[in-house]
Amino acid sequence: MGDDQRRYRYDDVYQETVGLSDGARVQLRLIRPSDKEMLRAGFEQLSPDSRYARFMAPKTRLTEGELRYLTEVDGVDHFALGALRRHLVSPHEGVGTARFVRMRDEPDTAEPAVTVLDAYQGKGLGTILLQRLIEAAWERDIRWFRSELLAENKASKKMMESLGPDVHFRPAGDGALVATIPVPEPDRTPTVPGFFSETPIQKLLSYVARASVTIRPRVTRPPPPPG
């Protein structure tokens, strides 16, 4: 990133250590091109179910093109945050990522994605990453998150409609819906209980975690080669 991006809190010098519910400490920082092997190793630790939930297809490995796409990002239109466990002897371990990719034709809208290794799920890391992703999106003028959802029955659709009147849906084919969700302004008043947990995007994440609805992510797919 260049000097013109110093206005962002979440830039290439950002580092933060956060605690999880089990007492583990992880470091947050932006993903770098040198993180390819760490990302590959993290992917190999995902269970088949977690891989399928993330990519909506059986997947055994990340290609070199995908690794470049996931790590060689500009930090503004494609933002990627990593969570690491630091070890004294063995290499640092990547345990989670959060990213968004801005829509080219709608600069205030982006596709988000959050992934946490199975061993670190249920400890609050996904919520922490989503909170930081929201803050990074807001400071980059992202006001909407867009996700493709598989809504295969009326119950799923009814549940998604319960997210609130500010969430918009449109058909995407193959039994899917595209949901456009407002990005909440980062919580500047932490004394207000339940502020973040009641936002539509956090509710959607909760539904996804309970397998009530499936997100079909597209931001991990590199653009096709020219020609």
Residue pairs with C-beta under 8 A, 6 or more apart in sequence:
1 11
1 12
1 74
1 75
5 11
5 12
5 75
5 76
7 139
8 75
8 136
8 139
8 140
9 135
9 136
9 139
10 30
10 79
10 81
10 132
10 135
10 136
10 139
11 30
11 75
12 30
12 32
12 75
14 28
14 29
14 30
15 27
15 28
15 29
16 27
16 28
16 29
16 132
17 25
17 26
17 27
17 28
18 25
18 26
18 28
18 128
19 25
20 26
20 120
20 123
20 124
20 125
21 122
21 123
21 124
22 123
24 85
24 120
24 123
25 85
26 83
26 84
26 85
26 95
26 96
26 120
26 125
27 83
27 84
27 85
27 86
28 81
28 82
28 83
28 84
28 128
28 129
28 132
29 81
29 82
29 84
30 75
30 79
30 80
30 81
30 82
31 39
31 70
31 71
31 73
31 80
31 81
31 82
31 97
31 99
32 71
33 68
33 71
33 72
34 71
35 71
35 82
35 94
36 67
36 68
36 71
38 82
38 84
38 91
38 92
38 93
38 94
39 62
39 67
39 70
39 71
39 94
39 97
40 61
40 62
40 67
41 93
41 94
42 93
42 94
42 95
42 97
42 117
43 51
43 61
43 62
44 61
45 117
45 118
45 119
46 54
46 115
46 117
46 118
47 118
48 58
50 115
50 117
50 118
51 58
51 59
52 58
52 59
53 214
54 113
54 115
54 217
54 220
55 217
55 220
56 150
56 214
56 216
56 217
62 70
65 222
66 220
66 221
66 222
68 222
69 220
69 221
69 222
69 223
70 80
70 97
70 99
70 220
71 80
73 79
73 80
73 99
76 102
76 140
77 101
77 102
78 99
78 100
78 101
78 102
79 99
79 100
79 133
79 136
79 137
79 140
80 97
80 98
80 99
81 97
81 98
81 99
81 129
81 132
81 133
81 136
82 94
82 96
82 97
83 94
83 95
83 96
83 97
83 116
83 120
83 125
83 128
83 129
84 92
84 93
84 94
84 95
85 92
85 93
85 95
86 92
87 93
94 117
95 116
95 117
95 119
95 120
95 125
96 114
96 115
96 116
96 117
96 120
96 125
96 126
96 129
97 113
97 114
97 115
97 129
98 112
98 113
98 114
98 115
98 129
98 130
98 132
98 133
99 112
99 113
99 133
99 219
100 110
100 111
100 112
100 113
100 133
100 136
100 137
100 142
100 145
100 219
101 110
101 111
101 219
102 109
102 110
102 140
102 142
103 109
103 110
103 111
103 146
106 144
107 141
108 141
108 142
108 143
108 144
109 142
109 143
109 144
109 145
109 146
109 180
110 137
110 142
110 144
110 145
110 146
111 145
111 146
111 147
111 217
111 218
111 219
112 130
112 133
112 137
112 145
112 147
112 201
112 219
113 217
113 219
113 220
114 126
114 129
114 130
114 133
114 205
116 125
116 126
116 129
126 205
126 209
127 196
127 202
127 205
130 201
130 202
130 205
131 186
131 187
131 196
134 183
134 184
134 186
134 201
135 186
137 145
137 183
138 183
138 185
138 186
142 183
143 182
143 183
144 180
144 181
144 182
144 183
145 180
145 181
145 182
145 183
145 201
146 178
146 179
146 180
146 181
147 178
147 179
147 181
147 204
147 215
147 216
147 217
148 172
148 176
148 177
148 178
148 179
148 215
148 216
148 217
148 218
149 156
149 160
149 176
149 177
149 178
149 179
149 213
149 214
149 215
149 216
150 156
150 175
150 176
150 213
150 214
150 215
150 216
151 157
151 160
151 175
151 176
151 177
151 213
152 175
156 212
156 213
157 177
159 207
159 212
159 213
160 167
160 169
160 177
160 179
160 204
160 207
160 213
161 167
161 169
162 203
163 179
163 181
163 200
163 203
163 204
164 200
166 181
166 182
166 200
167 179
167 180
167 181
167 182
167 200
168 179
168 180
169 177
169 178
169 179
169 180
170 177
170 178
171 177
171 178
172 178
176 216
179 204
181 200
181 201
181 204
182 200
182 201
183 201
184 196
184 199
184 201
187 195
187 196
189 195
196 202
204 213
204 215
207 213
208 214
208 215
